[in-house]
């Protein structure tokens, strides 16, 4: 059974999640503070973490950042804050998914299974020491590092995943929906407005402000051109 760690200070929610997720086939442990949660991650080695942003001792994003500093265990954020900026901050900060309270137990179960599947697939790629090359752009999938003409690129985790997805399909137009599903997860399939912001930031870091390398098809989506920058 997948081991789930839930970090939240709402005891009623913890109890409901424990009962609901156990019934759906998960092994569940809980923590009521950020500090307790960090200890549980280190000692318990959960398969996936559910993390509330409003903790009594630490900001949830601080917990996310610390966890992401030494493990790639999937993190699903829970928050009553549904603001787009907060979602982007969390996803950029290393979270794998973002759920807004209130939520249904079956939806949480589905999100957890998707996060675990993505993590497993990424691990399979890492075992191969995979590397993607498009002209002078090199993406090291094992270490999530990117270089352009040999110089490192400072990409956020989601910027790297966005670019890597396009690099896997170089020369082909990838639809906005497919990009969202593969990079952010199926729950974000229709929230394609994120992509315009990410594409702008990636182009700026690539020195490709005119979009000659990371190209936009206005009616469909994005593609990487099989050429040098």
N, C-alpha and C positions, 0 to 999 in steps of 0.2 A: 504494500500500500504506500502511495506517496505520503511523505511526512511533511505536514504543513505547520508552520509556525505563524500564529496570529499575534501581532503586537498592537494592542488597543487598550485604552483605559476604561472602556465601557464594558463593565462586567456582564451586563445582560446580553450585549452583542457577542461577547466571547463565549458565553454559555450556549447561545443559539447557534453560533457557527460551529462550535465543538460537536453538538448533537447533529446538526444538519450535515456537516461534511463527513462525520464518521458514518452516518447512514448512507452516504454516497461513495464510500470506499476509501476515505482518507484517514490517515493517522494524524491526530491534531494535538499540538501543544500550544500554550498561550503565555503571553507576558503582558503586564499592565503598564510598564514604563519602558522608555527607550534604553535605559541602562540594563534592565533585566533582559530586554530583547536582544541587545548586543551580546550579552553573556550566553543566551540560549542559542544564538546563531553559532557562536564559537564552539560551544560544548556539544550542542545537539546535532549540528550539521543537517538542518532540514533540507528537503528537496525544493521547497518553494516557500516564500515569505509573503504574508499579507500584512501590510504596514499602514497604520493610521498616521496622518500627518499631525494631528492635534494631540500630542502626548504631554503629560504633566511636567516632565523633567527636561526633555530634549525636543527640538523641532524634528518632525518626521523626516524632513529632507536631510538633516544632519545625520540621522541614523542611516538613511539610504546611502549617503555619500561614504560613511565609514564602512558600511558593509561592502559596498562596491569596491572599496580600496583593497580588499583581500579575498573576495570570492565573487564568482559570477552567478551565484544562486539567483534564480528568477525572483523578482520583487513585484508584487501587485499592490498598488497604492489604493487605500480607502480614504475618502475624504468627503465632507459635507460641502466642500468648496468646488463647484463645477465650473469655475472661471477658466477660460481657454488659456490665459497666461500661466495659471497654476499648473494646468495639465502639461503644457509645454515644458515648464521648469522641471517638473517631476520626471518626464520622459527623457529630457536632456540630462538630468542628474543621475541617470542610470536605471530608473524604473522600467519595467517591461510592460506594464499596463496600468491603467488608472480607472477606478470605479468610483462613481458618485453615490453617496448614501442618500436615501435608502436603496437597498438592492435586494434581489431575489437570490435564494440559496443556489438554485440551479444555474443562474447566470454566473455566480461566483465560481461554482464548480467548473463550468465551461471555460471561464477565463483562466483558472488554474491549470486546467489540462492543456490549453493552448500554450501557456507560458512554459510548461514542462516540455511540450513537444518541440517548441522552438529551441529550447535550451539543449535538448537531446540532439536535434539536427545540427545545431551550431557546434556541439561537441564532436559530432562525427566528422565535420569539416576540419576541426582543429587537429584531430588525430592524423589527418592526411598532411598536415603542415601546409594547407592550401594558401595559394597566393594568386591574386588576380592582377593582370597587367593590361592597361589600355594606354598605348603610347608611353608617355613619360610618367603616367600615374601608376603607382604600385600600391595594392591593398594587401596587407598581411592579415589574413583572416584569423590566424592563430593568436596574434597579439593585439588585434584590432588597431593596427597602426597604418598610417598612410603616408606616402612620400610622393613628391612631385619634382622631377628632375633631381632626385636624390635628397631633396630638402624635406624635412618632416612637415606634415600638415596638422594643424591643431583642430581636429574635428570632434564634435560631441559624439556620444555613442549612437544616437539616432541619425546624425548626419553621415556617420561612417556606414551604418546599415543601409541607408537610402542609396548612397553611392555604390556600395557593394552589390546591391540588388540590380541596379542599372548595369554595372560592370559584368554581371553574370549574363546579361542579355544585350551585350554591346551591339549597337547598330540597329536594334529593334525598339520600336515605341512600346513602352510599358504603360498600361492604363493607370490612371490615378487610383482607381479602386484596388487593382492588384498590388500596387506599391503599398497602399495603406494596409491591406490585409497581411502582406508578408513582413512588413517592417514594424507596424504598430499592432497588428492583430485584427481578426475579423470584426471585432466590435467597433473598429474605427473606419470600416470600409467606406462609409459615406461622409466622413469628416475630411474631405479632400482639400479644404481650405488651408490645412497645415502645410501642404506641399509647396505652395507658392513662397511661403516664408523660408522654408528649409532650402529650396532651390536657390533663392536669392543669396542666402548666407553661404552656401557651398560655392556658388559661382564667385562670390567675392573672395573666398579663401583660395580658389583656384586661379584667380586673376582672369576669370572668364566672364566678365560683366556683360559682354555682348551675347553670351549664350551660344557660342559657336561649338563648344565641346559638350556641355550639358544643355541639350536642346529641348525646347518646349514645342509640343504639337498642341496648339490651342484647343482643339476639339477632342483630344484623346489623353495625352499625358506627357511623359518625358522619355528621353533616350540619351545615351552617351554615344557620340560619334566616334567611329573607329579611326581616330587620327590623333596627332599630337596637339598639345595646347600651345 
